[in-house]
Amino acid sequence: MKINYGVAAGLMALTSLCVFFSVSQASAEADMTLSDCIRLTSLDKECHTAFEKGSGDSWARIANNFIIRYDAGNRVNGEMFSHIVYAFRKAAENGNPSGLFYMSQLYRVGKGRDLPRDEGKAWGYLDEAAGKGHSRAMALRGFLQYQVFSDYYPSDTGPALEYLKKAAEKGEPFSENIMGILLYNGAGMDRSPERAFEWFGRAASHGYAPAVNNLGFMYENGIGTAKDPEMAFKMYERAASKDLREGILNLGRAYLYGIGVKTDYLKAFPYIERAAERKLPDAMYLAGWMLHSGYGTNADLPRGFRYLDRAAQEGNLPAIGLMAEMYEKGEGVSCQPEKARELRENIKDSGWYNYSDSQMVPAVMSLPSGFRFR
């Protein structure tokens, strides 16, 4: 049983890495001189150590310092990107686990002629890094193998779960969250909501936003723990503050339905629309419904229909049901009874023949949002 959480490749994209790849085309790699190293990293002692000893650890630390400089607001130009790749490659050649891991990610995404996308090399570097005990490499290797994203990731659930478990036991938050999801679903192991709640708690203790949101789901529904709407609200608030789109949606839902907080449609709508703009189908549906009904915002039938149409294209059944009603009545769209009948026919066996406000969108079990560099 695989984790059915949408487009897998999007889940695992490394946000910081993708930003690196948005810079101008890097020139072909050239040997980094000691003066280049000192000028670009301001780590004289570490640079000297790297050049004198050829240490993989030192090269990895130099590469990491490039990233720190970027995070501090420094622009990564083509020259710096070339040096970043060079430093990671040198670290990998010396067997440094971090260098191996980051080279796997560089090859997974690719960067033009000088660093083409190569899933075979990406898997090779990742497998070697995982074998050396790199926690994020073990987590990513386990997840990719479990999901079987391509022919380069051999399908073998047993080793995949073992890597995920080992990474989680080392305190890697992505894996801790995945362990919670697997235990919640009973995928590859006996279902245990209580143990799932514990793993979500471990990942949340590291500030990992998807796990914080998942704790909210568990508290809201009383799964694996006592039902506690107030705690659910606090978790959704924390997840939303970390800009997690599922947390933003669930915070909007909390205000919409009074989950651990007083119902407030005016507060609910901005959160729900914000999540809708991040392309969450449930959020697009709720935004469309609120614009249709005038809850928390002025009624705007054409705008509401556009949200519903986008949600329906993602297979959201409530959105399809409400669109049928709008086509039938000519609300925000031309009156088309035949189109209404067609939509209702498509969902007649789903239980969503008609929409009513008593039917709530369930809490969202959030997606793994990917690794960061640190």
C-alpha positions, 0 to 999 in steps of 0.5 A, spaced: 500 500 500 502 506 497 501 513 501 496 516 496 498 524 497 498 527 490 504 528 485 510 525 488 515 528 485 512 535 488 512 532 495 520 531 495 522 537 492 528 541 496 525 548 496 532 551 497 535 547 492 530 549 487 532 556 488 539 555 487 537 552 480 533 558 478 540 562 478 543 564 471 547 558 468 553 556 471 559 556 467 563 549 467 566 547 473 573 549 474 578 548 480 577 552 486 583 556 488 584 558 495 583 565 494 576 563 491 575 559 497 577 565 502 573 570 498 567 566 497 566 563 504 570 567 509 572 561 512 580 562 512 582 556 517 577 551 514 579 553 507 586 552 508 584 545 512 581 543 505 586 544 501 592 542 505 588 535 507 583 534 501 578 533 507 571 531 505 568 534 511 572 540 510 569 541 503 562 539 505 563 545 511 565 549 505 559 548 501 554 548 507 557 555 508 555 557 501 548 555 503 548 559 509 551 565 505 545 564 500 540 564 506 543 570 509 540 574 503 546 573 498 545 573 491 547 566 488 550 568 481 553 563 476 560 563 479 558 561 486 553 556 483 559 553 480 563 553 486 557 550 490 557 544 485 565 543 485 565 543 493 559 538 494 563 534 488 569 534 492 566 532 498 562 526 495 569 524 492 572 524 499 566 519 501 563 525 505 555 523 507 553 530 506 557 531 499 554 524 497 547 526 499 547 533 496 550 531 489 544 526 489 539 532 489 543 536 484 543 530 479 535 529 481 533 536 479 539 537 474 542 544 471 543 545 464 549 542 460 554 542 466 549 538 470 544 534 467 539 531 470 541 524 471 536 519 475 541 513 475 547 518 478 542 521 483 540 514 486 547 512 486 549 518 490 543 517 495 544 510 496 551 511 498 549 516 502 544 512 506 549 506 507 553 511 510 548 513 515 546 520 513 539 521 516 536 525 510 539 520 505 536 514 509 529 518 509 529 520 502 531 513 499 526 509 503 521 514 501 523 514 494 523 506 494 517 505 497 513 510 492 517 507 486 517 514 483 521 511 477 525 505 474 531 507 478 528 506 485 527 498 485 521 496 488 522 493 495 518 495 501 521 491 506 528 495 505 524 502 504 521 501 511 527 499 514 531 506 512 525 510 513 524 507 520 532 508 521 532 515 519 526 516 524 529 513 530 535 518 528 530 524 529 529 525 522 523 529 522 521 528 515 521 520 516 518 521 523 512 524 520 512 519 514 512 513 520 506 517 523 502 516 516 504 509 515 502 507 522 495 511 521 494 508 514 496 501 516 501 501 510 506 496 511 505 495 518 499 494 523 495 500 524 496 504 530 493 511 531 496 511 538 503 510 535 502 514 529 500 520 534 507 519 538 511 519 531 507 526 529 509 528 536 516 527 535 516 530 528 512 536 531 517 537 537 522 539 531 518 544 528 516 540 522 510 543 520 506 537 516 507 533 523 504 539 527 498 539 522 497 532 523 497 533 530 491 538 529 487 532 525 488 527 530 486 532 536 480 534 532 478 527 531 480 524 537 484 519 533 490 516 537 488 521 543 483 524 546 478 529 542 481 536 544 478 541 539 482 547 542 489 543 541 487 542 534 486 549 533 493 551 536 496 546 532 493 548 526 495 555 528 502 553 528 502 550 522 499 556 518 504 560 521 509 556 518 506 557 511 504 550 510 498 550 506 494 545 509 495 548 516 492 555 513 486 551 510 485 547 516 485 554 520 480 557 516 476 551 517 477 552 524 474 559 524 469 556 519 466 551 523 468 553 530 473 548 531 476 550 538 475 557 537 468 561 536 465 561 529 468 567 525 466 567 517 470 573 516 476 570 519 475 564 515 475 566 508 482 569 508 485 563 510 481 559 506 482 563 499 490 563 501 490 556 501 486 555 495 491 560 491 496 554 493 492 550 489 489 545 494 482 542 492 479 542 498 480 549 499 478 551 492 472 548 493 470 551 500 472 558 497 468 557 491 462 555 496 463 561 501 463 566 495 457 562 492 453 563 499 456 569 501 459 567 508 465 571 510 465 575 504 461 578 499 457 573 494 461 573 487 458 567 483 462 568 477 469 568 482 466 562 486 464 558 480 472 559 477 474 556 484 469 550 484 471 549 476 479 548 478 477 544 484 473 539 480 478 539 475 482 536 481 476 531 482 473 534 488 466 531 488 463 537 493 465 542 488 462 538 482 456 537 486 455 545 487 457 546 480 451 542 477 447 546 482 450 553 479 449 550 472 442 548 473 440 555 476 444 559 471 448 562 477 455 565 475 455 561 469 450 560 463 444 556 465 445 549 462 441 543 465 444 538 460 451 540 463 448 539 470 445 533 469 451 530 466 455 532 472 450 529 477 451 523 473 458 523 474 458 523 481 451 519 483 454 513 486 459 518 490 454 520 495 455 527 493 449 528 489 447 535 492 451 539 497 448 542 504 452 546 509 451 540 514 457 536 510 464 538 512 470 537 508 474 533 513 481 535 516 487 534 511 492 529 513 498 534 510 503 532 505 510 531 506 513 538 504 520 536 503 527 537 506 531 543 507 538 544 507 539 544 514 
